[in-house]
Amino acid sequence: MKWMGQFSNYSVNAFRKDLMSGCIVGIVAIPLGMAFAIASGVKPEYGLYTTIIAGILISLLGGSKFQIGGPTGAFIPILLAIVLQYGYENLLIAGFLAGIFLVLMGLLRLGSLIRFIPKPVTIGFTSGIAVTIFSGQIANFLGLQGVERHEYFFDNMREIFLRISSLNVYSVLIAVICLAILIITPKLLPKVPASLVGIIVTTLIAAWLFPGKVTTIGSAYGVIPAGLPQFTPIHLTWDRVMTMIQPALIIALLGSIESLLSAVVADEMTGTKHNSNRELIGQGVANMAAPLFGGIPATGAIARTATNIKSGATSKVSGIIHGVVVLLIVVLFAPYASNIPLASMAPILMVVAWNMSEHKSFRHMLKTRTGDSLILVVTFLLTVFTTLTVAVEIGLALAVVLFLKRMSSMMAVNKVLPDHSSHKEKVQPHIVTEEHNCPQIGMYNIEGPLFFGATHTFGSFGQKLLADPELQVALLRMENVPYMDTSGESNFSRLINNLKEQGVLVVISGIQQQPRQLLMKTGCYPVIGDEHFFEHTGEALNYALRNIKYNQCASCTQCAFRECEELRRDGQLRQKQIS
């Protein structure tokens, strides 16, 4: 009912806009679908089938009004590695399992967790994927013969070097012409799909001027069959499923990131808001269905989604129409696509790689020369030279380590006293000197999260506090402690118990809700005593001043507080009365 509610005010004019945008995006998606499939190591028609099946289902079931789904460049290195290592049939199993994982992620409402993946990690692996895609098209750009595809960057570069003698001048000419069209067309005819123009023009040039001189889709992969995608059940066995779980998880993770990033871009362009969990479920169903028709994994495509919006789309109908348009073209004209030179596809993927590289964000983050720069470079290099799995795992681990280091460095404990020269007499650490200090009351600012990463800093403070023989009251100002975990609570409780054993009164001021609740759960709160917790420092200080040894004030010359002069006189008077 909610889905139908989206079309309650749907009009003929809206349908006309969706029809136009769907046709445009469908035309744009055809060369990209074939190119992504070829680069992933499978036949080009599988990319078209993915565009049809996944494209329609993602638009129909997803959580974004404008999302266009299908094969994307981000998947190329992963899918190629799976094909090379496990074969095409196991790729279908991995895609199907990834769909199950995506559905589970949506049902468990994990869509919002994707935003916790650090930006340096996403930019790093996206840029690394872009380099992998670009370098993977060099052989087709140059028309090299006998080139074998490898999983790793160095092996592929060595293969190109060994086959450079087979360079085909005609292929280079075709690739350069197509590249020029891709650059010029958007400037002269911004509403015309540049990739389609490039393919048509270069295919005609190759067929008329030098037939048989360049490798085509047909000569490399066979004729693309016309007709509807055929239902082909995948054969699941326990051994195959267990083997493909890890690749499937990587596909699901990358697919969720890519699709939700695309949905966010759509939101920013249209002022709408997508449903992230529904989007994951839609992506999952699409990826479960596509392998049953020979399709490869799919996700939300940022460039095609943006094209859809710019073309005037108003609803999910445009995405559905985009899939139907591709289906009609495949049924009617698929065999003609077999004449497309591979050299025409290479610059298209190179431009895709450049556009997805996020080179501006990469340079900007690199210039900061912070921990994020290190995460960025490490993730990028590992993506290029190893695998995306290793890159993401190490990138996330490094991000966590640096985050914990930054959080632990935020923990600071300083002894403070009121600054009588200021209007509000705020407490300041610089007021504490050897000549201006209260030996009986230790007032401390505790700042930063009190968690396992800060145990060393807090432990050092505790040792210093316990070593003070004159201390009577420890006043801990905790308004700047936003969070406390069980490790931090353990250290805190140990300090409280040790202070109580030494006869030191502990007074707390300004404690926040989360640390207070944790202390209640662990039993530390009643050990301190509810009467020793105060909202404001002034109240806590007044209580502390009522619980010190006044006779020691008689000979004290520190005058750390305004009350000290009166307390010293009272102490001297008591000494006289006693004597």
C-alpha positions, 0 to 999 in steps of 0.5 A: 500500500505504501508503494502504491501511495507513491503514485496517488497523484501520478499524472500523464505529464509525469509519465511523459517525463518519466518516459523521456528520462527512462529512454535516455538512461536506457540508451546510456546504459546499453554500452555501459552494461556491455563494457562492464561485463567485458571488463569483468571477464564475462560475455557482454550480453550478461551485462545487458541482462543485468541491466534489464532484470536488476534495473527494473527490480531495483527501481520497483522495490528500492527505497529511492525514487530516482535510483538507476541500478545495473552493473557498475565499474566499482564491481569490475575488479571483484568480479574479474577476480572471482571469474579468474579464480572460481569461474563464471558459474560460481560468480552467479552463486556469489551474486545470489548469496550477496543478494541474500546478505543485502536483504538480511542487511535491510531487514536488520535495519543496517542501512544507516550503519554504512555511513560509519565507514570512514571517508578516506576508506571509501575514497581510497578504494574507489580511486584504487578501483578506478586505476584498476579499471583504467589499466585494465583497458590499456590492452584493448585501447592498443589492440594487443593480441594474446593478452591474458587477464590476471587478478593482480596489477603487476601481472597485468602490467607485465602482460601488456609489456610482453605483448606490446609488439602486437600493437594494432594501429587501427585499434589505437585510431578507433580508440582515439576517435572514440575518446575524442567523441566522448570529450567533445560531445558533452560540450556540443550536444550535452543531452546526447549520450556521448558513449552511444555516439562514440560506439556508433561512429567508430563501429561504422568507421571500422566496418567501412574503412578497415573491416577485419582489422580490429577485434570486435565483440563478435570475434572475441565473444561470439554474436550477441543473441537476440531475444529475451534473457533465458531463465537458467537456475543456478546449482547450489551445493554446500561446498560451493556456498561455503567457498563463495561466502567471502566473495559474496560478503564483499560484493554485498558490502560494496554494493550497499555502499555504492547504492546508498551513496548513489541514493544520497546523491539523488537526495541532494539533487532532488531534495528528497529522502530515500529509505536506506533499509528498503533500498538494501532489500530492493538491491538484494532481491535484484541481485538474487534474481539477476543470476537466474538469468545469467546476470552479474551483481548490480548496484545503484549507478551514480552517473546513470541516476544523475542522468535520470534526474537531469533528464526530468524523472519524477518517480520510480517509473523512469527506472522501470522504463529504462530496463524495458528500453534495454530489453526492447533494444536487445530483442530487436538489435542485439546482433548488430552490437557484435560489430562493436570494436573492443577498442571502442569500449576501452575509452568508455571505461577509461572515462568511467574510471576517471569520473569515479576516481574522486581525484579532487577529493583524493588530492584535498585529503592528501594535502591535509597530511593527517591520519586520514591521509595515511588511511587514504593512501594505504587503502588506495595502494592495497586496492591497486596492488592486492585485492579490495578485500584486503584493502577494505579490511586493513583500511578499516582496521587502520581507521579504527586504530587511529580513531582510538589513538585520537580519542585516547589523546583527548583524555586529559586530567588537570588540577584546577582552581577558581580564577578570582580575577575573572568575572564568573570565577571560572576554574582554570589549570594555570591558577594552580602553582606551588604558592597557590594550591589547596593541600586538602582539596584536589579539584580536577577537570576530567576531559574526554571519553573515559574508555579502554584507550584512555586507561593509561592516562587516567591510571597515571592520574590515579597514582598521582592522586593516591600518592598525596598524603595531605589530600582530604577531598577529591573533587572530580569535575566530569561535565566534559566526560561524554562517555564511559565504557566498562574498562573506564568504569573499572579504572574509575571504580578502583580509584574510588575504592582506593581513595576511600581506603585512604580516608579521602572523600570523593565528590563528583560534579556535573556528571553526564547521563551515560556515565551516571547510568553506567556507575549505577549499573556497576554499583559504583554510584552507591559506593560514592553516595548519592549525596556526593553528586552535585550538578554544579561545581560551586555546590560541590566545593561548598560541600568539600570545604565543610569536610576538611580539617580546619586546624590545618587551615590555621597555618596555611598561606595558600588562599586557594579559595575565597573562603580560605581567609575565613577558614584560617581565622576560624582555625587559629581561633580554635587553636587558641581556645584549645591552648 
